[in-house]
């Protein structure tokens, strides 16, 4: 059994956070999988983001982002192939 580090993005409301976790590599079964501590860490960050508690989320996560919706319409949408919708 071995582990490797990776990052996971967690979203809650208008925020997202990047959390470093360890993936466990094992023979057979459901590998790779998260350690229980890392799964709980992801849940804690998600709960904090949904509650708007950015201070708590930033203590657990490596980086916290505010998501900004974009509206693309007209010629710019046609050129980029983007669907015209308001988020």
MARBA-3410 file (N, C-alpha, C, O; in Angstrom, 1 decimal):
87
0.8,-1.2,0.0,0.0,0.0,0.0,0.9,1.2,0.0,1.9,1.3,0.7 ~ 0.5,2.2,-0.8,1.3,3.5,-0.9,0.3,4.6,-0.9,-0.9,4.4,-1.2 ~ 0.8,5.8,-0.7,0.0,7.0,-0.8,0.6,8.0,-1.8,1.8,8.0,-2.0 ~ -0.2,8.9,-2.3,0.3,10.0,-3.1,-0.6,11.2,-2.8,-1.8,11.1,-2.5 ~ 0.1,12.4,-2.8,-0.6,13.7,-2.5,-1.3,14.2,-3.8,-0.8,14.1,-4.9
-2.4,14.8,-3.5,-3.2,15.4,-4.6,-4.1,16.5,-4.0,-4.2,16.6,-2.8 ~ -4.7,17.3,-4.8,-5.6,18.4,-4.4,-7.0,18.1,-4.8,-7.2,17.5,-5.9 ~ -7.9,18.5,-4.0,-9.3,18.3,-4.4,-10.0,19.7,-4.2,-9.7,20.4,-3.3 ~ -10.9,20.0,-5.1,-11.7,21.2,-5.1,-13.0,20.9,-4.4,-13.7,19.9,-4.7 ~ -13.4,21.8,-3.4,-14.6,21.6,-2.7,-15.4,22.9,-2.9,-14.9,24.0,-2.8
-16.7,22.8,-3.3,-17.5,24.0,-3.5,-18.6,24.1,-2.5,-19.2,23.1,-2.1 ~ -18.9,25.3,-2.0,-20.0,25.5,-1.1,-20.5,26.9,-1.3,-19.8,27.9,-1.0 ~ -21.7,27.1,-1.9,-22.2,28.4,-2.2,-21.4,29.1,-3.2,-21.1,28.5,-4.3 ~ -21.1,30.3,-2.9,-20.3,31.1,-3.9,-18.8,31.0,-3.7,-18.0,31.8,-4.2 ~ -18.4,30.0,-2.9,-17.0,29.8,-2.6,-16.5,28.4,-3.0,-17.3,27.5,-3.1
-15.2,28.3,-3.2,-14.6,27.0,-3.5,-13.3,27.0,-2.7,-12.7,28.0,-2.5 ~ -12.8,25.8,-2.4,-11.5,25.7,-1.7,-10.7,24.5,-2.3,-11.3,23.5,-2.7 ~ -9.4,24.7,-2.2,-8.5,23.7,-2.7,-7.9,23.1,-1.4,-7.3,23.7,-0.6 ~ -8.1,21.7,-1.3,-7.6,21.0,-0.1,-6.7,19.9,-0.5,-6.9,19.1,-1.4 ~ -5.5,19.9,0.1,-4.5,18.8,-0.1,-4.9,17.6,0.6,-5.2,17.7,1.8
-4.9,16.4,-0.1,-5.3,15.2,0.6,-4.3,14.1,0.1,-3.6,14.3,-0.8 ~ -4.4,13.0,0.8,-3.6,11.8,0.4,-4.5,10.7,-0.2,-5.5,10.4,0.4 ~ -4.1,10.2,-1.3,-4.8,9.1,-1.9,-4.1,7.8,-1.6,-2.9,7.7,-1.7 ~ -4.8,6.8,-1.1,-4.2,5.6,-0.8,-4.3,4.6,-2.0,-5.4,4.4,-2.5 ~ -3.2,4.1,-2.4,-3.1,3.1,-3.5,-3.0,1.8,-2.9,-2.0,1.5,-2.1
-3.9,0.9,-3.2,-3.8,-0.5,-2.7,-4.1,-1.5,-3.8,-4.8,-1.1,-4.8 ~ -3.7,-2.7,-3.6,-4.0,-3.7,-4.6,-5.5,-4.1,-4.6,-6.0,-4.4,-3.5 ~ -6.2,-4.1,-5.7,-7.5,-4.5,-5.8,-8.5,-3.6,-5.2,-8.1,-2.5,-4.7 ~ -9.8,-3.9,-5.2,-10.8,-3.2,-4.5,-11.1,-1.8,-5.1,-11.1,-1.7,-6.3 ~ -11.2,-0.8,-4.3,-11.7,0.5,-4.7,-10.6,1.5,-4.8,-10.8,2.7,-4.8
-9.4,1.1,-4.9,-8.2,2.0,-4.9,-8.2,2.9,-6.2,-8.7,2.4,-7.2 ~ -7.8,4.1,-6.1,-7.3,4.8,-4.9,-8.5,5.4,-4.1,-9.5,5.7,-4.7 ~ -8.3,5.5,-2.8,-9.3,6.0,-2.0,-8.7,7.0,-1.0,-7.5,7.0,-0.8 ~ -9.6,7.8,-0.4,-9.2,8.8,0.6,-9.0,8.2,2.0,-9.8,7.2,2.3 ~ -8.1,8.7,2.8,-8.0,8.3,4.2,-9.3,8.9,4.9,-9.8,10.0,4.4
-9.7,8.3,5.9,-10.9,8.9,6.7,-10.7,10.3,7.1,-11.6,11.1,7.1 ~ -9.5,10.6,7.6,-9.2,12.0,8.1,-9.3,13.0,6.9,-9.8,14.1,7.2 ~ -8.9,12.6,5.7,-9.0,13.5,4.6,-10.4,13.7,4.1,-10.8,14.8,3.8 ~ -11.2,12.6,4.2,-12.6,12.7,3.8,-13.3,13.6,4.8,-14.2,14.5,4.4 ~ -13.0,13.5,6.1,-13.6,14.4,7.1,-13.2,15.9,6.9,-14.0,16.8,7.1
-11.9,16.0,6.5,-11.4,17.4,6.2,-12.2,18.0,5.1,-12.5,19.2,5.1 ~ -12.4,17.3,4.0,-13.2,17.8,2.9,-14.6,18.2,3.3,-15.2,19.2,2.9 ~ -15.3,17.3,4.1,-16.6,17.6,4.7,-16.6,18.9,5.5,-17.5,19.7,5.4 ~ -15.6,19.0,6.4,-15.5,20.2,7.2,-15.4,21.5,6.4,-16.0,22.5,6.7 ~ -14.5,21.5,5.4,-14.3,22.6,4.5,-15.6,23.0,3.8,-16.0,24.1,3.8
-16.3,21.9,3.3,-17.6,22.2,2.6,-18.6,22.8,3.5,-19.3,23.7,3.1 ~ -18.7,22.3,4.7,-19.7,22.8,5.7,-19.4,24.3,6.0,-20.3,25.1,6.1 ~ -18.1,24.6,6.2,-17.7,25.9,6.5,-18.0,26.9,5.4,-18.5,28.0,5.6 ~ -17.8,26.4,4.1,-18.0,27.3,3.0,-19.5,27.5,2.8,-20.0,28.7,2.6 ~ -20.3,26.5,3.0,-21.8,26.7,2.9,-22.3,27.6,4.0,-23.3,28.3,3.8
-21.7,27.6,5.2,-22.1,28.5,6.2,-21.6,29.9,6.1,-21.9,30.8,6.8 ~ -20.7,30.1,5.1,-20.1,31.4,4.9,-19.0,31.7,5.9,-18.5,32.8,6.0 ~ -18.5,30.7,6.6,-17.4,30.8,7.6,-16.1,30.7,6.9,-15.4,29.6,7.0 ~ -15.6,31.7,6.2,-14.4,31.6,5.4,-13.2,31.5,6.3,-12.2,30.8,5.9 ~ -13.2,32.1,7.5,-12.1,32.0,8.4,-11.8,30.5,8.8,-10.7,30.1,8.8
-12.9,29.8,9.1,-12.8,28.4,9.5,-12.3,27.6,8.3,-11.4,26.7,8.4 ~ -12.9,27.8,7.1,-12.5,27.1,5.9,-11.0,27.3,5.6,-10.3,26.4,5.2 ~ -10.5,28.6,5.7,-9.2,28.9,5.4,-8.1,28.3,6.3,-7.0,28.1,6.0 ~ -8.6,27.9,7.5,-7.7,27.2,8.5,-7.5,25.8,8.1,-6.4,25.2,8.4 ~ -8.4,25.2,7.4,-8.4,23.8,7.0,-7.8,23.6,5.6,-7.0,22.8,5.3
-8.3,24.5,4.7,-8.0,24.4,3.3,-6.7,25.1,3.0,-6.3,26.0,3.8 ~ -6.1,24.8,1.8,-4.9,25.5,1.4,-5.2,26.8,0.8,-4.4,27.8,1.0 ~ -6.2,26.9,0.0,-6.6,28.1,-0.7,-8.2,28.2,-0.8,-8.8,27.2,-1.0 ~ -8.7,29.4,-0.6,-10.2,29.6,-0.7,-10.4,30.6,-1.8,-9.7,31.6,-1.9 ~ -11.4,30.3,-2.6,-11.7,31.2,-3.8,-13.2,31.7,-3.7,-14.0,30.9,-3.2
-13.4,32.9,-4.2,-14.8,33.3,-4.4,-15.1,33.1,-5.8,-14.4,33.6,-6.7 ~ -16.2,32.5,-6.1,-16.6,32.2,-7.5,-17.4,33.4,-8.0,-18.3,33.9,-7.4 ~ -17.1,33.8,-9.2,-17.7,35.0,-9.8,-18.5,34.5,-11.1,-17.8,34.1,-12.0 ~ -19.8,34.6,-11.1,-20.5,34.2,-12.3,-20.2,35.1,-13.5,-20.1,36.3,-13.3 ~ -20.2,34.6,-14.6,-20.0,35.4,-15.8,-21.2,35.3,-16.8,-21.8,34.3,-16.8
-21.4,36.4,-17.5,-22.5,36.4,-18.5,-21.8,36.7,-19.8,-21.3,37.8,-20.0 ~ -22.0,35.8,-20.8,-21.4,36.0,-22.1,-22.6,35.9,-23.1,-23.4,35.0,-23.1 ~ -22.7,37.0,-23.9,-23.8,37.0,-24.9,-23.3,37.6,-26.2,-22.2,38.2,-26.3 ~ -24.1,37.6,-27.1,-23.9,38.2,-28.4,-22.8,37.6,-29.2,-22.6,36.3,-29.2 ~ -22.0,38.4,-29.9,-20.9,37.9,-30.8,-19.8,37.1,-30.0,-19.3,36.2,-30.5
-19.5,37.6,-28.8,-18.5,36.9,-28.0,-18.9,35.4,-27.8,-18.1,34.5,-27.9 ~ -20.2,35.2,-27.5,-20.6,33.8,-27.3,-20.6,33.0,-28.6,-20.2,31.8,-28.5 ~ -20.9,33.6,-29.7,-20.9,32.9,-31.0,-19.5,32.5,-31.3,-19.2,31.4,-31.8 ~ -18.5,33.4,-31.1,-17.1,33.1,-31.4,-16.5,32.1,-30.6,-15.8,31.2,-31.0 ~ -16.9,32.1,-29.3,-16.3,31.1,-28.4,-17.1,29.8,-28.3,-16.6,28.8,-27.7
-18.3,29.8,-28.8,-19.1,28.6,-28.7,-19.8,28.4,-27.4,-20.3,27.4,-27.0 ~ -19.8,29.5,-26.6,-20.4,29.5,-25.3,-21.9,29.6,-25.4,-22.4,30.4,-26.2 ~ -22.6,28.9,-24.5,-24.0,29.0,-24.5,-24.4,30.3,-23.8,-23.8,30.7,-22.8 ~ -25.4,31.0,-24.3,-25.8,32.3,-23.8,-26.8,32.1,-22.7,-27.9,31.7,-22.9 ~ -26.3,32.3,-21.4,-27.1,32.1,-20.3,-26.6,33.0,-19.1,-25.4,33.3,-19.1
-27.5,33.4,-18.3,-27.1,34.1,-17.1,-27.0,33.2,-15.9,-28.0,32.4,-15.7 ~ -25.9,33.2,-15.2,-25.7,32.3,-14.1,-26.2,33.0,-12.8,-26.1,32.4,-11.8
END
